[in-house]
Amino acid sequence: MSSVERATGRRVGERSGNRPLPPVRSGRPLVSRKYVEVVLLLAPALALYLLFVMFPVVQAAHFSVYKWNGLEPLTNFVGLENYRKAFHDPIFLKAIGHNAFFIVASLLIQLPLGLSLAFLLNRKMVGRSALRMIVFAPYVLSEVTTGVVWQLLLMPDTLVDSVLKDLGLGGLIQPWLSDLDTVRYTLFVVITWKYIGFAVILFLAGLQGIPQELIEAARIDGANAWQLARKIMLPLLGPTIRIWIFLSIIGSLQLFDIIWVMTLGGPANSSNTMVTYLYDRGFRRTQFGYGSAASVILFVVSFVFALIYQRFVMRRDTEGALTRRVG
Amino acid sequence: MALVTQDRASRHAAEPRGTQQVRDPFRPLAYIAAVGIALVTIVPILYVVLGGMRTTADLGARPVGLPQPWTFENYSGVLADERFWRYVLNSTFVAVITVTLTLVVGSMAAFALSRIDFRGREGVFAFFTLGLLFPPSVALLPLYVMIREIGLLDTPWGVALPQVAFGLPTTIIILRPFMRAVPAELEDSAVMDGCTRLGFFWRILLPLSRPALLTVGVLSFVASWNAFIIPLVVLTDANQLTLPLGVQQFAGQYTADTARILAFSAMSMVPALAFFSLAERRIVGGLTGAVKG
C-alpha cells in the first residue's frame, strides 16, 4: 500500500456521512446508501466498458467457431476449423512473423535511440525546450496524415530519394514501398519517426525523477558523464524502460493504422500484420467467423505476453498501474 | 522501492574514483545530434507545408526546393472545398461528445474507486485496468456487429461511445491517484459542514481535480481527433467522415495531383499541431503520468 493511500483514501468511506460514526460495518442504512451511491457512480462507466470493450471480446470467441459472413443468422457451426485454417495459412503465419519483426526492431533500434535522445535532451543546452517540442510533434499528428505524407515523400524521385542523392548516397535508393523485402524496413522507419517522441518524453520524465543528490554525489566521487549515464541513470531508469518495453510490444502486436494507410498490408502481403490481416478477412472478404478467430489468436498472444511480462519483469515496479497488486 | 534502488546506486557511486574534474566530451556531439534530429523531424513537415504552395509540375521537375512560382491555389482550393469543412465539423462533433462523456463518466467512476471504501473496489479497478490490453483492433469485427445492431453505424455516436469506453482505463488510471491524494481532512470538514458524499464530489473534489481533468480532456481530444480504426469501420457515408478518413479519401482520389494532397495534408495537420503547441505540457504530463500510474 502506498503512503498516500495510508494517509488519505483508505478509510474515507467509513468516516464520511453526516451522522455520528457508527461502529465499523454495523450502520446498516448508511452502508446501503453508500452502495447505492457506488452503483450510481460506477454504472455508466461499467455499462460502456462492458458493452464496447469486454462484450466484443467474448463475442469474438463466439463468432470464431462459425463460418459466417456477418449478415445471416449464425448457424454454420464449424468448431475449431477457423483456428486450424488460420494456423495453416502461410499468409497469417507470415503476418505474425511481421509483428515479431516490428517487436524486435523496436527493441533493438527505438530503445537505444530513445534513450540516447533522452540523455541528450536532459542536459542543459541552448534551445532544449524547443527541441523537446520538435521531437514530440510527430506523436500528435494523426497516423493517417503521417502515412499519406510519407507515402508521397517516399515516391520515386521525391524528397527521400533527392536527399539521399544530394548526400551522395544515391546507391541506397530502393523502391521503398513496393519491394517485398524493403517495405517492412521502410514502414519501421516511418513508425519510428512517428513514435520515438513518446519514448523520449517517457525516458525524460524518468530521468527527471532521479534525485539530484545522487548525481551530485557521483560527480563528487569523480564519475564522468559516461559513467554517470551508464552506472547511475540507466539502472534508476529501469522501471520506466520496462514500462516502455511493455507498451512498445503491445503496440507492435496491434499495429494497423500507418500500415493500412501506406500499403494495405502489401505488396503481396509482405507488410501484413495480424490486425491488417483480420481487417482484410473480416471487412473486405466478409469472413467474419474466420476474422474473429484471427482476432482471438491476437488477443491470446497479447494477453499471455502481458501476464508473463508483468509476472516476471515488471513485478518490482510498484508504480506501474497494471502491476499494482489487487487488495 | 525507491529506497532500495537508491541504496544500490549510492553503493556504485561510493566506489573510489579519484577526484578528476567532470569532463563532458559529449557536448559538441550533443549539438550535432540535436540538429540532426530536429532536421529529420521538421523537414518532412516543412516539405508538406511548402509543397502545398508549389504546383504539381514544379514538384515533379524539382522534387526539393522552394516554390517556384509560389502558388496559393492549392490551399485556397482546400479552404473552399466544402468537404474539408464537413470533415472538420464531423471530427469536432465526435471529439466534443467523446471528451464530454469521458470526463463525466470517468470522473464519477474514479471518485467511487478512489474515495469510497466498498468491498470489491480493487477488483473493479483491476478490471478497468485490464482494458489497457484491449485496443479496439482486437475485437474489431464484433464491435462493428454490435454498433450495427444498436443502429449507430454512420453516426457520430457510433464512433464516440466506443472511444469513450476504450479511453476509460487510462482516464481512471490518471484520475484515481489524483483524487486519492486530496487530504481526508478536507472531506471530514466538508462533512462536518453538512456536505453529503456526492456534494463533496461535486463542490470540492471536482474543482480540486481540475489539472487532472484537463489532462484527461486533452488526451481524449487528441486521441479522438486522430482516431482511425473505429471511424473506419463505423463511418462509410461520405457525409459523416472524420478528418483522418477524409485525408485518406482525398489522397486516394487525387493521386496524380501531389501538390493538392500536400496542401490538404498540411491543413489537416494544423488543428493537431496548434492544439499541441497550446497544450504540450498537459499532453506530456498526462502521458508520463498515465504510464507511471
Interface residues (C-beta under 8 A of the other chain):
Chain A: V4 E5 A7 T8 G9 R10 R11 V12 G13 E14 R15 S16 G17 N18 K34 Y35 E37 V38 L41 L42 P44 A45 L46 L48 Y49 L51 F52 V53 M54 F55 P56 V57 Q59 A60 H62 F63 G70 S116 L117 L120 L121 R123 M125 G127 L131 M133 I134 V135 F136 A137 P138 V140 L141 S142 E143 V144 T145 V148 V149 W150 Q151 L152 L153 M155 D157 T158 L159 D161 S162 V163 D166 W193 F198 I201 L202 A205 P211 L214 A217 A218 R219 D221 G222 A223 N224 A225 Q227 K231 I232 P235 L236 G238 T240 I243 W244 L247 I250 Q254 F256 D257 W260 V261 V275 L278 Y279 G282 F283 F288 G291 S292 S295 L298 F299 S302 F303 A306 R316 D317 T318 E319 G320 A321 L322 R324 V326 G327
Chain B: M1 T5 Q6 R8 A9 S10 H12 A13 A14 E15 P16 R17 G18 T19 Q20 V22 R23 D24 P25 F26 R27 A30 Y31 A33 A34 I37 A38 V40 T41 I42 V43 P44 I45 Y47 V48 L59 P63 V64 V104 V105 G106 M108 A109 F111 A112 L113 S114 R115 I116 D117 F118 E122 G123 V124 F125 A126 F128 T129 G131 L132 L133 F134 P135 S137 V138 A139 L140 L141 P142 L143 Y144 V145 M146 L161 P162 V164 A165 F166 L168 I172 I173 P177 R180 A181 V182 P183 A184 E187 D188 V191 G194 C195 T196 R197 L198 F200 V222 W225 N226 F228 I229 V233 L243 P244 L245 V247 Q248 A251 T258 I261 L262 S265 S268 M269 A272 L273 F275 F276 S277 E280 I283 V284 L287 T288 A290 V291 K292 G293
